[in-house]
Amino acid sequence: MHQSTILFDLDGTLTDPRLGITRSIQYALAKLGIDEPDLTRLEHFIGPPLLQAFMQFYGFDEAKAWQAVNFYRERFRVTGLYENQVFEGIPALLQALNEQGRTLYVATSKPWEFAREIARHFAFDRYFKVIYGSELDGTRTNKVELIAHLLHEERLDPTQTLMIGDRKHDLIGAHSNGLQAVAVGYGFGSREELKAQAPAFHFDTVASLHRAFELA
């Protein structure tokens, strides 16, 4: 993993957002008359773009899915955003990568204003040159488009850029833009989901990911 530039997904890769996201999904569904008491049944919302997830998992048309997204944001921007925790070992990993002279970015389908506030609140924003995310209108929620935009804006060489993520969307986005991809198994994607995208590397823990960079 020689690349000088590293892109990180946010949810499931840098932080565990389980409570904040699932509780905010639960809130949105309740606003639409759907009762879902079991938060574990909502964990599949972590990772993919929310609009598409509401359409896929609940059969909403686009208009109703946007209603759900807006209800979700009512709670998430005030409360859910902070119901989050940085995975153990992530600050040390980011510090080590900075000390190696690598340049770090966040590439998340979450709106950039939410992502930047999370990074600020949990004090890991200082490790990243820029935190990239989608727009509130849904622009660049697709990881292929988001990574292409980031590469263009930052004038990055894909062969010198590595993408790290926990869901298939991260790996597809990387491969579609000519990047090597690293899958992490401590997030929300299953081993089968990640293996199907043939990542260059797969690490089950933050510690094993860190060790790999020390040996690179």
N, C-alpha and C positions, 0 to 999 in steps of 0.2 A: 504494500500500500504506500507507494512512493509519492502519490499526488501532493502537490503543494497547496491545493485548494480543496476544502472539505465542506460539503453541504450536509446539513442535518435536518431531518424532519423534526417536528416538535412533539406532538402528542404520541406517546408510546415509545419515543426514542430519547428525548431529553427529560420529559416529565411524565408522570402518571396522572392524567386528568380525569380518571374514572368517575369520581364522585361528581365533579362539577358538570361534566357533559351529561351523564345519565340522569342526574336530577333535573337538569335544564330540559332534556328531552321529555322526561316525565311531566314536567310543568307544561310544556308546549302541547303534549297530547291531551292533558287534562283540560286545557283551554278549548280543545276541539272535541271534548266529550268522550275521550278515550281514557279509560282507567288502566294503568299498568303499574301495579304495586311492586313488581319484581325488577329491581334495577339491573340485575345481571342479564336480563333479557334485552337490555338496551345497549349493551357494550359493543354490539356490532356497528353502532353509530360512530365509534371512535376510529377515525382515520379517513374514511371516504368523505367527499363533499356532502354537506348536510342536505341540500336540496334534492340531489339524486337519491340519497339514502331514504328520505321520507317517501319519495315516489316508489322506490324499490320495495321497502319493507312494509309500507302501509297502503300502497296502491293509490296514493294521492295523485291527482292531476297537478300540473305545474302551479296553478293558482293557489290551490290548497296547500301545496308543499311550501310555497313562499309564506303563506300565513303561518305555517308551523315554524319555519325558520325565524320569522319575526317574533313569534311568541318565545321561542328558545332564547333569542338574543335579549329579550326583556329581562330574563332572569340571569343569563350568563354574564352579561356585561357588568352587572351589579354584584352578584354573589358567586356564580359558578366559576368565573375566571380565577377566583382565589381558592377554590376547593381543589387544590392541585398540589403536587409535591415533586421536587426534583429527584430523579432516581439517584440512589446512593452511588457515589463514585463518578458522577458526571462532572462536577466542578473540577475534580483532580484531572480527569481526562482532558477537559477543555484547556486547563492551564498548561498541561504537558504539550498539547498540540500547539498552543501559542508559543511556548518556549522552543519548540522545534522549528519555529518560523513559518508555520503554515497559516493560511488565511481561512477564516471560518465564516460561513453564512448559515442562516436558517432559511429553509424552503418549506413552507407549510401551506396547506390549503385553507387553514384558518385565516380569517381576515387579519391583515397585517397589524391593524391597530390593537386588536386583542393580543396577538402574539407578542408585540413589543411591550405591552403592559405586563404580560406574564413574565417576560424576561427581565423587565425592570424590577417588578415586585419581588421576584425570587433571586435577584442579584446575579444573573448570569449574562446579562446583556453586554457586559464589558468584554466578553471573549469574542464577540462577533462583529465583523465589519459592518454588515447590514442584515437586518431581519426582513426577509421577503415573505409576503403572504398574498392572499386574494383581496379583491375589493368587496365591499359590502353588497354590491349589485351582482355578485357571482363571477365577475371577471377573474380569470386565472385560478379558479378552484381546481381545475384539471392540472395534475402534476406535470404532464407533458408540456403544457403551455407555460406553466409557472417556471419550470426549469429553463425552458427556452428563453423566456423573458429575462431571467436572472443572468444567464450566460451572455445575452446580448448587452444588457445594461452594464455589466461589469467587465465586458470584453474578455471573457475567460476562454481558455483553451480546454475543450472537453477532455482531451487526453491527459490533462494535468488536474482534472477535477473528479472527485469521488463523491457519491451520494450515499448517505447512511439513513436507513429507515426500517420501520417495523411492519409495513403493509405492502401489498403488491403494487399499489399505486405509486409508491416511491421507486420501486424497482423498474416498473414500466416507464415512468417518467425519465429515469436515468438512462435506460437502454435506448429509448427513442431519441435521446439527444446525444448519444455517443459516449456516455459516461459509464465507467465501471460502477457497480452497485454493491453495497454491503447490507446484508439483512441482519437484523438483530432479533433474537428470539425471546427477549424479556418483555416485549411490548404486547400488541394485541393481534398480530397476524399469526395464524397457525403455521407450523413447520411445512405442512402440505402447500399452503397458499404461497409461502415464500419460495420453497424449493421449485415450484412450478415456473417461477420466473428466472431460474438459473442465475442467482447472484454470484458474483466473483468470490465472495466470502460470506460466511455465516457464523455469527457469534451468539452464544446463548446468554452471556452475561456482559455487564459493563466491564468487569474486570478482565475478561478474555479479550474484549475489544481493545482495552487499554494496553494490554501486553503485546498485542499484535502491532500496535503503532510504535511501541518501544523497540520492537525487533525490526521494524521496517527500515 
